[in-house]
């Protein structure tokens, strides 16, 4: 990291990418740092809002698929209770074997 860091912060109206020091910007002040923090915070909030808007349809779709899967499982359990019980017992045995083999080591 041989590059010398800038000792100034661009003013609020500066174009994006214009981060070079020049005589008109002056030294870093608390007000400039606070302004930069506020701008970054505003950008972050805008990004979160956009992410929320984009993810809403995905979440709704996932909820619909989960409800459909839950209904299908419930229907299968009602239609074949013995098969469902045997499968649950088998899954329990497998999980028990996996957990008990980890304790033996």
N, C-alpha and C positions, 0 to 999 in steps of 0.2 A: 504494500500500500504506500507507494512513494508519492502519490498525488497529494498535493496540499489541499486541505479542506477549505471551502469558502468561509470567510468570516462575516458574511452578510446573508440575509434572508431576503428573497425577492419580495417586493411590495405586493399587496393583494391584487392589484390590477395587472401584474406582469404576465406576459404570455407563458403558456406551459412550456417547460423545457428551458426557460431562460433563467438559469440559476447561477450565472457568473457574477462575480463581484464587479461593481463599478462604483464610481465616485458618488453617484446620486443616491445609492441605497443606504450608505452609511453603515455604522457598526450594528451588531445585533443588540436589540433592546428587549426588555421584558414585554413591551407592547407588541413587537414584531413576533416574538415567540408565541405569545398568547393568540395573536391573529393567525399564525400558522396552525396552531393546535385547533383553533375553532374551525378553520377551513378543512383540516384533515377529518375532524369529527363530523362535519357536515357531509363530506364525501362518504365517510363510513356509513352514516345513517341512510344516505341515499342508496348505497349499495345494498344494505340490509333490506330496505323497502323493496327494491327490485328483486332481490333473491326471494323474499316472501311471496311476492306476486307471481314469480315464475314457479315456485314450488307448490303453490296451492293446488293447481290441477293434478300434479303428481301425487300429492297426499290424498286428494279426493279419490283418485283412481286406485291407489293402494288400499284405501278403506273399503271401496266397493269390492275389490278382489278378495280382501280378507273376509268380508261378510259372506261372499259367495262360497269361499272355501269352508268357512265355519258351518254354513248351512249344509254343504255337501257331506261334511264329516258327521254332522248331527243326523242327517238322513240315513247314512250308512250304518251308524250305531243303532238307530231305531229298527232298521230293516234286518240287520244281522248282529244281534247283541252278543251271541257266543263268539263269533269271529272277532268282534271288537274287543271283547274281554281277553281272548287268547292273544291278540296282538299287543294289548296293553301289558299283559303279563310278560310276554317275550321281550318287549322293550325294557321293562323293569329289570328283568334278569340280566340283560346285556349291560344296562347302566350299572347295576350292582357289581357285575364281574369287572367292569372297567374301573370302578372306584376301589374295589377291594384289591385289585392287582397293583394299584398305585401305592397302597399302604404297606405292601409286603416288602417293598424295596428299601 
